[in-house]
Amino acid sequence: MARRSVLVAVAIVVLLASCDDIVGPPRRDPDLAGTTVEVAATWSGTERENFQAVLDAFAARTGATVRYTAGGNDLPVLLNSRIASG
């Protein structure tokens, strides 16, 4: 349950950051050039392709480098190892 909540929260943040005129008045996109954002999830196939389109739009608007990492069926192990390694 906690894993799903984290994934949903990440997806919402990315979606909101890539939509400047859906919620409230238009805002200036943040300048994230030189920043790398990595999203780890278990999506594949069409889900992954659709989410990659969102990540690409986010990168284009912010200048950030965005990577999608497939976490497979054991996402908690991947996240814990990344956190442990800094």
C-alpha positions as CSV (number, residue, x, y, z in Angstrom):
1,M,0.0,0.0,0.0
2,A,2.8,2.5,0.9
3,R,4.6,1.7,-2.4
4,R,1.5,2.5,-4.4
5,S,1.0,5.8,-2.5
6,V,4.6,6.9,-3.2
7,L,4.2,6.1,-6.9
8,V,0.9,7.9,-7.1
9,A,2.4,10.9,-5.3
10,V,5.4,11.0,-7.7
11,A,3.1,10.7,-10.8
12,I,0.9,13.6,-9.5
13,V,3.9,15.8,-8.9
14,V,5.3,15.2,-12.3
15,L,1.9,15.7,-14.0
16,L,1.2,19.0,-12.1
17,A,4.7,20.3,-12.9
18,S,4.2,19.7,-16.6
19,C,0.8,21.4,-16.8
20,D,1.0,25.1,-16.4
21,D,-2.6,26.2,-17.3
22,I,-4.8,23.5,-15.8
23,V,-4.7,24.6,-12.2
24,G,-4.9,28.4,-11.7
25,P,-3.2,31.1,-13.8
26,P,-0.3,30.2,-16.0
27,R,3.0,30.1,-14.2
28,R,6.6,30.2,-15.3
29,D,8.2,26.7,-15.6
30,P,11.1,26.2,-13.2
31,D,14.6,26.2,-14.6
32,L,16.0,22.8,-13.7
33,A,18.8,22.7,-16.2
34,G,21.6,20.6,-14.8
35,T,19.2,18.7,-12.5
36,T,18.6,15.0,-13.0
37,V,15.3,13.5,-12.0
38,E,15.0,9.7,-11.9
39,V,11.6,8.1,-11.7
40,A,11.5,4.4,-10.7
41,A,8.3,2.5,-11.2
42,T,7.0,-0.9,-12.4
43,W,5.2,0.3,-15.6
44,S,5.9,-1.4,-18.9
45,G,4.4,-1.5,-22.4
46,T,1.8,1.2,-23.2
47,E,1.7,2.5,-19.6
48,R,5.5,3.1,-19.7
49,E,5.3,4.8,-23.2
50,N,2.5,7.1,-22.0
51,F,4.4,8.0,-18.9
52,Q,7.6,8.6,-20.8
53,A,5.7,11.1,-22.9
54,V,4.9,13.0,-19.7
55,L,8.5,12.8,-18.6
56,D,9.7,14.1,-22.0
57,A,7.3,17.1,-21.7
58,F,8.5,17.8,-18.2
59,A,12.1,17.7,-19.4
60,A,11.3,20.0,-22.4
61,R,9.6,22.6,-20.2
62,T,12.1,22.6,-17.3
63,G,15.5,21.7,-18.9
64,A,15.9,18.8,-16.4
65,T,17.4,15.5,-17.5
66,V,14.7,12.8,-16.7
67,R,15.4,9.1,-16.5
68,Y,12.8,6.3,-16.1
69,T,14.1,3.3,-14.3
70,A,12.1,0.1,-14.5
71,G,12.0,-1.3,-11.0
72,G,10.6,-4.7,-11.9
73,N,8.6,-6.6,-9.3
74,D,10.8,-5.6,-6.4
75,L,10.7,-1.8,-6.4
76,P,11.3,-1.5,-2.6
77,V,14.6,-3.4,-2.9
78,L,15.7,-1.0,-5.7
79,L,14.7,2.1,-3.8
80,N,16.3,0.9,-0.6
81,S,19.6,0.2,-2.3
82,R,19.6,3.6,-4.0
83,I,18.9,5.3,-0.7
84,A,21.6,3.3,1.1
85,S,24.1,4.3,-1.6
86,G,23.2,7.9,-1.4
